[in-house]
Amino acid sequence: MELLAPAGSPESLTAAVQAGADAVYLGYGPLNARRNAKNFTREELAQAVAYCHLRGTKVYLTLNTLLSDRELPLAAETAAFASEIGVDAILVQDLGVARLLRDTVPDVDLHASTQMTVHNLDGVKACADLGMTRVVLSRELSKSAIEDLCAKSPVELEIFVHGALCMCYSGQCFLSAVLGGRSGNRGLCAQPCRLAFRWPGEKGTSHPLSLKDMSLAGELRDLRDMGVACLKIEGRMKRAEYVSVVTGIYAAALRENREPTGEELRRLEAAFSRQGFTQGYYNDQKGPAMFGTRPEGIKDPTELFEEARRQYGRGEHKLTPVWFAAQVKAGEPLTVTAWDGEGHEAAARGEVPEAARSRDVTAEQIEKQLAKTGGTVYQAQEVTAEVDPGLSVPMSALNGLRREVLAGLDAARTAIPERRVLPFQPPKKVKSKVAVPAWSLSFRSWGQISREILDQGPALVYLPSHEIAAHAQEMAELGKAYPHVKFGVVLPRVMWDREKDRLKQELAAAREAGVTEALLSHIGQLALAREYGFTPRGDFGLGLVNDLTAGELARLGFRSATVSFESKLAQIRDLSKPLDTELLVYGRLPLMLTENCIMKNRGKGCHCHEKPQSLRDRKGEDFPVEQAWGCRNELFNAKVLWLADKQADWQRTGVTYGRLSFLRESSRECARIFRAYRTGEGQAPEGFTRGLYYRGVE
């Protein structure tokens, strides 16, 4: 089981390797999910790969953000350089970037980042079909879910074992982007979830979105038995001393096939924690005990970190076993061979041994001299020597041959594999054929739909799967009454395998009711949509921001896809349109999707169906909290997106549909708002927002 450590800087990389990491992950340039880490320059990255490979450590490059079309050539250039210097794998989030890498560096392994929100078997299989060799699972999964996936997965699975937990499913968080223009999908999350909030009507503040760090120390044997391929330590923004301490503790425990000791657990907490650690998700025990903050004024543990600096700053601690064999034969050149047990071998030949004048050289002397590997990355495991009698060998000659074969091993271990690097060919632009977009409407509940709104002629109408299943007969009647409206079922953005049977029942009910379309948030949902004969359409969770992703979604069989609302209107206008596109033009933008129930964590039990819930931030803004499918939560923006008076701007983007997304509006309000958009008239709500369509994100 591989131990993967963070390397946010060259110093952290050294700390991780010397502490015993089997692999490190790092960023280079601006195209990675930790743009605020120090990261690596071009020269530093090449040196880092050589440094790691010499010591038997793999290097994974993070290219795991959503990229604009303008950035795709840089992504291709970055990947080509990574391939040429021997990077072992590249982590990706963007479907278009995954396609780019398969086309330009086909011999480099691809890993699906946790930003791809893979949380079930269908998602894992979909990534495998795209050429991924490893999938990093969502951090919210339980032990039983991980175990089941390991038993059935066609590719390697990686899980997080230690470090910070996001409240939102990775890849589905827009809180930082919408509030401050710093996108987590672009590597610049400002972590507003760590701030204090207040429940309306309550005086005191709390931190209902700030989780403790996770630690699966104590579960290592079980994880190995399950078949987890890799354990990942979070922390590219952490200092090198932290990386050294945490990596060293986990590496020692794995090496010795044990769990961390009590003292080691105390060292982990001292290195960094938010009021302790949690195993809540792993143990399938969500709730208030999982939450914590980092109290102000806490200082780094001076002695612990000084000890760590001494450890990785002096000498070699990650030593590679090496085997030597020497032949001292009369009339033949002195020969020394060395191999490392990993398939690398080197040999060197010296002078022909002379006849001994006084004392014969012995096998013991030869073996003792060759075993002196101090100052190198090697540790002699075994030395054998075949020595004819009556010969003399200078120790200086043996030292020279030892240095020569070890240099040969160095070269073999750092040799760059032969790989193809193909030119990047930007896809041809497909222009939109749409002059005036049609309308799509998404409703949160059945009660929001009325004939008044359907009589206004929407082209697409979406409803959640559980709402359609609960009103299947009425849905069937509505479909017959409005044959020119296509009705679509919205699949939940997150559906664990243990919940699949429930969803299948809901989809069967929707299909029986005459629903023909399915709105999907993950490529892993395609198989399920096809099983029930739905026309697949993509939602915003798929991260459509560039031409390659648009082409990939079209290739996969999506009829349409929703453009990311993190894009500017100008970018959307220039986006290739090989499939129909949708644009969110009204509604409260979804900010977070959480496995933890924010409302239940107030300590009052389940009360989703009571009066509407919301969180109030320090500015007095109220953010609606809604129940999501599967007893999860969604947090929505405090302000309503309003573009009814900007029709000319967004309609020029060439999208096929403008979507109005209704949350808590009554059926009458829904009809009124739709009419305002259709006519371009109507009063804007108080405190509205234009979203990110004009200002964009960093």
Salt bridges, closest charged atoms under 4 A:
GLU2 OE2 - ARG134 NH1 2.99
ASP69 OD2 - LYS429 NZ 3.76
GLU71 OE1 - ARG186 NH1 2.66
ASP88 OD2 - HIS53 NE2 2.67
ASP103 OD1 - ARG99 NH1 3.23
ASP107 OD1 - ARG420 NH2 2.67
ASP122 OD2 - LYS500 NZ 2.99
ASP148 OD1 - LYS152 NZ 3.13
GLU156 OE1 - ARG134 NH2 2.97
GLU158 OE1 - ARG134 NH1 2.96
GLU158 OE2 - LYS232 NZ 3.28
GLU202 OE2 - ARG602 NH2 2.54
GLU202 OE2 - LYS604 NZ 3.81
ASP213 OD1 - ARG274 NH1 2.58
ASP222 OD2 - LYS143 NZ 3.14
GLU234 OE2 - ARG34 NH2 4.00
GLU234 OE1 - LYS238 NZ 3.95
GLU241 OE1 - ARG239 NE 2.92
GLU241 OE2 - ARG309 NH1 2.63
GLU256 OE1 - ARG258 NE 2.55
GLU263 OE1 - ARG266 NE 3.31
GLU264 OE1 - ARG258 NH1 2.89
ASP284 OD2 - ARG498 NH1 2.63
ASP300 OD2 - ARG239 NH1 2.61
GLU307 OE2 - ARG267 NH2 3.32
GLU316 OE2 - ARG55 NH2 2.55
ASP340 OD2 - HIS344 ND1 2.75
ASP340 OD2 - ARG413 NH1 2.69
GLU342 OE1 - ARG413 NH1 3.25
GLU386 OE1 - LYS329 NZ 3.52
ASP388 OD1 - LYS329 NZ 3.67
GLU452 OE2 - ARG675 NH2 3.23
GLU467 OE2 - HIS466 NE2 3.87
GLU474 OE1 - HIS471 ND1 2.91
GLU499 OE1 - ARG632 NH2 2.99
GLU506 OE2 - ARG502 NE 2.95
GLU517 OE1 - ARG537 NE 2.83
GLU531 OE2 - LYS504 NZ 3.45
ASP539 OD1 - ARG659 NH1 2.99
ASP547 OD2 - LYS429 NZ 2.65
GLU552 OE1 - ARG99 NE 3.34
GLU552 OE2 - ARG555 NH2 2.87
ASP574 OD1 - ARG573 NE 3.15
GLU582 OE1 - ARG659 NE 3.11
GLU595 OE2 - LYS286 NZ 3.00
GLU595 OE1 - ARG632 NE 2.61
ASP622 OD1 - ARG616 NE 2.60
GLU626 OE2 - ARG664 NE 2.43
GLU634 OE1 - ARG444 NH1 2.94
GLU634 OE2 - ARG493 NH2 2.66
ASP645 OD1 - ARG690 NH1 2.76
ASP649 OD1 - ARG652 NH2 3.24
